[in-house]
Amino acid sequence: MPYLIDSHEDLAWNWLCFKTDYSRSMDEIRAAETGDIEKYRGGKTLFGWSEYTRGQVALVFGTLFLAPKKYSDGSWDKAVFDTHREYNSLIRQSFDYYQMMAEKYADKFRRILSKSDLAALLTERQKASVNSLPAPMGILNLIEGSEGLGSMQELEEWWDLGARILGPVWAGTRFCGGTLEGKAFDSEGRQLLHALGEIGYILDVAHMNDSSVTTSLEEYEGTVIASHANCRWLLKNPPNQRHLSQDNVRRLIARGGVIGVMPYARFLRIDWDYSHPDRHVSLNDLADHVDAICQLAGNCDHVAIGTDFDGGFGWPCVPDEVNSIGDIQKLAPILQNRGYTSEQVEAIFHGNWERILNQALPET
């Protein structure tokens, strides 16, 4: 069973909104999350320490996601902002959450800030595996949407607090075009790209529209990824440019980037929803997106997993075979049945993200 690196989990968002405690088992969390929590998130949680262990999850990119207040879904949504002051307060609360998890549950969670941290985590995992013991899971911080940024100097502060990856946009408008608004990078957006490169951030192009992805790949000199995105050409009439075009996948491949594909039912079949239980989605649909990227690349070096689980959707908004993060392991035999070797499956499950991190993280 290959261990998994998942490049997108909205853990802090769930803590801010619902006080979800991922150190508990998934069954315990689900038992406590009744009524409104399940409705507001869009389903039951897909995480819990029991499922991280069962799914051999070695590392996640734990996000710091905050949305502009105009996109709030109601008073329950605590992770929204109107001003820089509100944004700054919430992003620091998010950093505090990840630090608390690493300190309070040191046997379960480790913050990953450097290559040496990553190497130590994987060495400890290997030793634990030999003795059939659970291993701690690493968390590396990714800022998803930086529209509330007060000044470029804050990027240095976020780096010191543990951020290593940054995606400039979610909905859009301030720096560049995103999923819901905006067109292209403006002068402030280009200033942001320059500042990120000077510090050494990995740039995440997820949620950018076509023009903004293209500009990023042409102008950003550092490491570039798409933490959670699928292949737009496999979807039927998607409503926006949320997913990647063939041209931009090719550009990412040429830049040595990696794309984390998403097992969200509606991002695998656009017409999926609760009211049509006959519209099934399976892990074979996810495998189609893996295969499409591999076919464009001519190898398996540029695709990985970025679930976006608990990021506004939970169970059952996932493929039929999936009840939790632990079930992503079911993708491995599907890929092997399509002709992928064990080594290629391991690259998709963890090796490609490890390469990116060893390329871009600071030494210590």
Wavefront OBJ file of the C-alpha trace (Angstrom):
o trace
v 0.000 0.000 0.000
v 1.677 3.279 -1.077
v 1.682 6.089 1.425
v -0.184 9.211 0.371
v 0.667 12.892 0.156
v -2.519 14.949 -0.227
v -1.894 18.457 -1.523
v -5.101 20.157 -0.359
v -7.029 19.787 2.893
v -9.001 22.665 4.436
v -8.353 21.727 8.055
v -8.059 25.223 9.557
v -11.236 26.362 7.751
v -13.180 23.592 9.474
v -11.643 24.518 12.812
v -12.583 28.187 12.403
v -16.142 27.381 11.298
v -16.989 24.214 13.255
v -14.156 23.536 15.755
v -13.570 20.155 14.106
v -10.964 18.128 16.019
v -9.119 15.930 13.519
v -7.147 14.196 16.252
v -10.314 12.177 16.957
v -11.557 9.216 14.949
v -13.801 9.941 12.001
v -16.714 8.134 13.634
v -16.412 10.347 16.716
v -16.312 13.491 14.589
v -19.306 12.415 12.508
v -21.301 11.567 15.608
v -20.739 15.112 16.867
v -21.366 16.795 13.498
v -25.110 16.632 13.132
v -27.656 18.937 11.597
v -26.318 22.285 10.515
v -22.624 21.387 10.348
v -23.254 18.619 7.843
v -25.593 20.869 5.858
v -23.268 23.863 5.783
v -20.156 21.900 4.857
v -22.013 19.941 2.222
v -21.765 16.495 3.784
v -20.082 14.515 6.541
v -16.389 14.874 7.323
v -14.012 12.709 5.323
v -11.184 12.884 7.869
v -10.229 11.684 11.324
v -7.106 10.198 12.817
v -8.406 6.664 12.282
v -8.789 7.310 8.555
v -5.456 9.069 8.185
v -3.864 5.950 9.645
v -5.904 3.518 7.531
v -5.148 5.488 4.380
v -1.396 5.676 5.053
v -1.506 9.487 4.819
v 2.062 10.712 5.352
v 1.689 14.426 4.612
v -1.018 16.938 3.763
v -0.880 20.484 2.518
v -2.985 22.114 5.226
v -4.550 25.263 3.843
v -5.197 28.704 5.214
v -8.359 29.565 3.302
v -10.385 32.724 3.884
v -13.074 33.998 1.505
v -14.228 37.570 0.912
v -17.293 38.215 3.045
v -19.528 38.731 0.008
v -19.234 34.975 -0.582
v -20.327 34.055 2.951
v -23.094 31.464 3.184
v -24.370 32.674 6.542
v -23.521 33.497 10.124
v -21.945 30.053 10.628
v -19.179 30.978 8.171
v -16.472 32.406 10.426
v -13.662 32.229 7.838
v -14.611 35.328 5.837
v -13.260 38.866 5.838
v -14.174 42.379 4.782
v -11.026 44.242 5.771
v -7.316 43.578 6.013
v -7.617 43.710 9.796
v -10.177 40.882 9.746
v -8.078 38.896 7.268
v -4.911 39.302 9.313
v -6.652 38.163 12.481
v -8.139 35.083 10.832
v -4.956 34.027 9.052
v -3.045 34.208 12.319
v -5.757 32.137 14.002
v -5.274 29.593 11.221
v -1.518 29.455 11.784
v -2.155 29.136 15.525
v -4.440 26.177 14.855
v -1.739 24.245 13.001
v 0.819 25.036 15.673
v -1.609 23.909 18.376
v -2.183 20.609 16.560
v 1.553 19.950 16.390
v 2.088 20.793 20.051
v -1.020 19.247 21.612
v -0.941 16.067 19.507
v 2.785 15.709 18.900
v 2.455 11.954 18.430
v 0.039 12.507 15.527
v 0.913 15.748 13.713
v 4.175 17.426 12.667
v 4.610 20.745 10.931
v 6.871 20.538 7.884
v 8.922 23.649 7.112
v 12.051 22.316 5.414
v 13.680 19.451 3.555
v 15.169 18.188 6.803
v 11.700 18.138 8.419
v 10.358 16.134 5.480
v 13.246 13.680 5.576
v 12.832 13.150 9.319
v 9.090 12.582 8.926
v 9.534 9.955 6.207
v 12.327 8.219 8.128
v 10.091 8.010 11.195
v 7.273 6.660 9.028
v 9.539 3.952 7.621
v 10.641 2.874 11.113
v 7.055 2.808 12.354
v 6.022 0.698 9.371
v 8.647 -1.927 10.175
v 7.168 -2.246 13.649
v 3.531 -2.025 12.447
v 2.991 1.172 14.419
v 1.068 4.319 13.432
v 3.280 7.158 12.239
v 2.783 10.899 12.665
v 1.375 12.858 9.734
v 3.099 15.952 8.423
v 1.305 19.227 7.685
v 2.788 21.753 5.263
v 0.975 25.083 5.015
v -0.561 26.446 1.809
v -2.277 29.843 1.674
v -5.293 29.613 -0.634
v -6.256 33.081 -1.836
v -4.344 36.119 -0.600
v -6.841 38.848 -1.473
v -6.667 40.173 2.106
v -2.912 40.797 1.985
v -2.019 44.107 3.589
v 1.494 44.576 2.228
v 4.173 42.542 0.504
v 6.063 42.560 3.815
v 3.384 40.272 5.253
v 4.532 37.536 2.884
v 7.758 37.384 4.914
v 5.744 37.176 8.132
v 3.646 34.326 6.746
v 6.800 32.508 5.694
v 8.168 32.840 9.221
v 4.871 31.448 10.549
v 5.218 28.376 8.323
v 3.653 29.047 4.904
v 5.599 27.488 2.042
v 3.037 27.511 -0.807
v 0.748 30.339 -1.875
v -2.115 30.527 -4.353
v -2.865 34.209 -5.013
v -6.508 33.797 -5.924
v -9.746 32.000 -5.146
v -12.747 33.893 -6.505
v -10.706 36.555 -8.236
v -10.404 40.302 -8.832
v -7.544 41.657 -6.705
v -4.367 40.230 -8.223
v -5.627 38.224 -11.171
v -8.597 36.356 -12.587
v -9.971 33.443 -10.587
v -12.811 30.957 -10.571
v -15.604 33.512 -10.287
v -14.253 36.947 -11.200
v -11.500 38.905 -12.866
v -9.545 38.692 -16.089
v -5.764 38.870 -15.899
v -2.824 39.771 -13.690
v -2.604 43.487 -12.955
v 0.503 45.414 -11.872
v -0.043 44.587 -8.204
v -0.411 40.928 -9.127
v 2.914 40.979 -10.938
v 4.450 42.663 -7.888
v 3.084 39.788 -5.818
v 4.657 37.203 -8.142
v 8.013 38.959 -7.829
v 7.797 39.082 -4.019
v 6.846 35.403 -3.785
v 9.798 34.467 -5.963
v 12.208 36.555 -3.889
v 11.145 34.727 -0.713
v 11.053 31.254 -2.263
v 7.381 30.292 -2.153
v 5.971 27.521 -4.293
v 3.308 29.185 -6.470
v -0.074 27.443 -6.669
v -2.077 28.267 -9.814
v -5.232 26.449 -8.661
v -8.356 28.610 -9.086
v -6.701 30.897 -11.649
v -8.410 31.454 -14.985
v -6.619 30.655 -18.242
v -4.986 34.039 -18.715
v -3.674 34.114 -15.156
v -2.295 30.563 -15.296
v -0.519 31.396 -18.532
v 1.045 34.559 -17.074
v 2.184 32.690 -13.963
v 3.881 29.983 -15.981
v 5.550 32.519 -18.253
v 6.728 34.945 -15.571
v 7.184 33.107 -12.269
v 10.721 31.776 -12.024
v 10.202 29.609 -8.946
v 8.446 26.269 -8.534
v 4.864 26.161 -9.839
v 2.107 23.635 -9.035
v -1.663 23.221 -9.246
v -2.570 21.819 -5.842
v -6.139 20.793 -6.721
v -7.470 20.894 -10.281
v -8.824 18.513 -12.898
v -8.703 18.286 -16.703
v -11.273 20.644 -18.171
v -11.431 18.813 -21.488
v -12.790 15.673 -19.786
v -15.730 17.612 -18.316
v -18.914 18.433 -20.206
v -19.604 22.161 -20.426
v -18.009 23.324 -17.159
v -19.437 26.699 -16.033
v -16.071 28.478 -15.691
v -12.304 28.075 -16.035
v -11.862 26.434 -12.619
v -10.083 23.445 -14.168
v -7.045 23.351 -16.387
v -7.046 23.537 -20.176
v -4.846 21.194 -22.207
v -2.564 24.092 -23.137
v -1.966 25.057 -19.510
v -1.429 21.452 -18.457
v 1.237 21.260 -21.158
v 2.770 24.486 -19.860
v 2.820 23.118 -16.309
v 4.478 19.938 -17.530
v 7.109 21.962 -19.397
v 7.822 23.875 -16.171
v 8.225 20.648 -14.196
v 5.031 21.242 -12.237
v 2.671 18.739 -10.618
v -1.143 18.749 -10.650
v -3.175 17.322 -7.792
v -6.368 15.788 -9.213
v -9.577 16.090 -7.198
v -12.051 13.337 -6.232
v -15.004 15.717 -5.896
v -18.047 14.205 -7.620
v -19.141 17.436 -9.298
v -15.633 18.047 -10.600
v -15.656 14.611 -12.207
v -19.210 14.756 -13.526
v -20.643 18.273 -13.859
v -24.274 17.119 -13.723
v -23.840 15.229 -10.440
v -25.924 16.318 -7.461
v -27.863 14.911 -4.525
v -31.162 14.945 -6.418
v -29.963 12.495 -9.090
v -28.702 9.366 -7.290
v -28.569 7.557 -10.623
v -25.695 9.793 -11.780
v -22.825 7.770 -10.401
v -19.211 8.876 -10.083
v -16.410 6.403 -9.426
v -12.687 6.358 -8.807
v -12.377 5.229 -12.415
v -13.477 8.759 -13.344
v -10.630 10.136 -11.216
v -8.244 7.689 -12.871
v -9.293 9.162 -16.239
v -7.903 12.540 -15.130
v -4.693 10.929 -13.895
v -4.318 9.145 -17.206
v -5.091 12.243 -19.288
v -2.232 14.172 -17.654
v 0.142 11.217 -18.024
v -0.743 10.916 -21.705
v 0.032 14.598 -22.313
v 3.307 14.320 -20.405
v 4.378 10.967 -21.809
v 5.209 9.883 -18.258
v 3.798 9.800 -14.723
v 5.877 12.648 -13.290
v 3.340 15.460 -13.252
v 0.178 14.199 -11.554
v -0.650 13.529 -7.920
v -3.602 13.744 -5.498
v -5.120 16.945 -4.101
v -8.439 15.935 -2.566
v -9.801 19.297 -1.320
v -11.731 17.127 1.152
v -13.801 18.949 3.765
v -13.376 22.089 1.680
v -17.051 22.906 1.307
v -18.002 19.321 0.554
v -17.922 16.009 2.387
v -19.482 12.571 2.078
v -21.383 11.681 -0.107
v -20.081 14.290 -2.596
v -17.288 11.914 -3.605
v -16.876 8.823 -5.810
v -19.077 5.863 -4.885
v -16.202 3.834 -3.444
v -15.103 6.599 -1.073
v -16.288 7.049 2.498
v -13.170 8.794 3.793
v -9.593 9.778 2.976
v -8.671 6.170 3.763
v -10.447 4.995 0.615
v -8.172 6.911 -1.742
v -6.020 3.772 -1.505
v -8.619 2.094 -3.728
v -7.274 4.169 -6.600
v -3.986 2.242 -6.595
v -5.337 -1.101 -7.932
v -7.464 0.772 -10.478
v -4.326 2.387 -11.884
v -2.441 -0.910 -11.792
v -5.261 -2.579 -13.720
v -4.770 0.110 -16.379
v -1.135 -0.852 -16.736
v 0.588 1.472 -14.288
v 3.513 -0.125 -12.480
v 3.908 -0.086 -8.700
v 6.662 2.516 -9.086
v 4.409 4.742 -11.178
v 1.569 4.447 -8.664
v 3.972 5.409 -5.890
v 5.038 8.463 -7.886
v 1.392 9.518 -8.214
v 0.577 8.846 -4.563
v 3.620 10.556 -3.073
v 6.789 10.610 -5.165
v 5.915 13.553 -7.382
v 5.048 15.802 -4.436
v 8.237 14.716 -2.670
v 10.257 15.762 -5.708
v 8.616 19.183 -5.748
v 9.185 19.712 -2.024
v 12.805 18.583 -2.138
v 13.314 20.949 -5.045
v 11.707 23.989 -3.412
v 11.792 23.824 0.394
v 14.649 25.402 2.365
v 17.281 22.990 3.654
v 16.481 23.553 7.346
l 1 2 3 4 5 6 7 8 9 10 11 12 13 14 15 16 17 18 19 20 21 22 23 24 25 26 27 28 29 30 31 32 33 34 35 36 37 38 39 40 41 42 43 44 45 46 47 48 49 50 51 52 53 54 55 56 57 58 59 60 61 62 63 64 65 66 67 68 69 70 71 72 73 74 75 76 77 78 79 80 81 82 83 84 85 86 87 88 89 90 91 92 93 94 95 96 97 98 99 100 101 102 103 104 105 106 107 108 109 110 111 112 113 114 115 116 117 118 119 120 121 122 123 124 125 126 127 128 129 130 131 132 133 134 135 136 137 138 139 140 141 142 143 144 145 146 147 148 149 150 151 152 153 154 155 156 157 158 159 160 161 162 163 164 165 166 167 168 169 170 171 172 173 174 175 176 177 178 179 180 181 182 183 184 185 186 187 188 189 190 191 192 193 194 195 196 197 198 199 200 201 202 203 204 205 206 207 208 209 210 211 212 213 214 215 216 217 218 219 220 221 222 223 224 225 226 227 228 229 230 231 232 233 234 235 236 237 238 239 240 241 242 243 244 245 246 247 248 249 250 251 252 253 254 255 256 257 258 259 260 261 262 263 264 265 266 267 268 269 270 271 272 273 274 275 276 277 278 279 280 281 282 283 284 285 286 287 288 289 290 291 292 293 294 295 296 297 298 299 300 301 302 303 304 305 306 307 308 309 310 311 312 313 314 315 316 317 318 319 320 321 322 323 324 325 326 327 328 329 330 331 332 333 334 335 336 337 338 339 340 341 342 343 344 345 346 347 348 349 350 351 352 353 354 355 356 357 358 359 360 361 362 363 364
